[in-house]
């Protein structure tokens, strides 16, 4: 039988879930300690008792979401062996984030960080594991290829995260998602054409081969 969760831990969990849902429903501007506490069914003073304020609570909710998504998406990405498969999986990840409400939550917090430097610093730090994650996936798929020499995986990872942030924010303006989906469609059309650049060619001299003998005089 699983150990019963302690009351304090249970309250923290409820507040974290309520914080994410409140931001998704009312936006950052409508997210207060009182609104979160009402959604969680607890006293608003517990927001400050457990987290020290609304922003630290939102960061805790972001951490939980990121941890869960990282585990799920790592498993999905680990199965990718070609650039086409990687693009297809990225498209699926975007839709999963969209349907799950993470894009709304993340976009609201990122938007709020523009006027709150302390929040911006925390979000920037939390982006680093995702940059590493994307770099690892790209390195596995294109590492050692001409494309990797032209576009290093680390640089591509920065571009991918920047693209993802932009898509997150633009999704709110693209009501029917046609323009957002067009970007993924473009990537899916380009990926097969880049296949030759992702091929790893063996060196002209095979492993263990001896250097050619000098010409006889």
ZIFEN-V860219 format. One record per helix or strand of 2 or more residues. SS is the DSSP state (alpha for helix, beta for strand). FROM is the first residue (numbers start at 1). LEN is the number of residues. If there is no record, write none. Layout:
ss->[SS/SS]
from->[FROM/FROM]
len->[LEN/LEN]
This chain:
ss->[alpha/alpha/alpha/alpha/alpha/alpha/alpha/alpha/alpha/alpha/alpha]
from->[7/33/45/54/83/102/117/146/153/178/195]
len->[20/8/7/25/17/12/26/5/18/16/4]
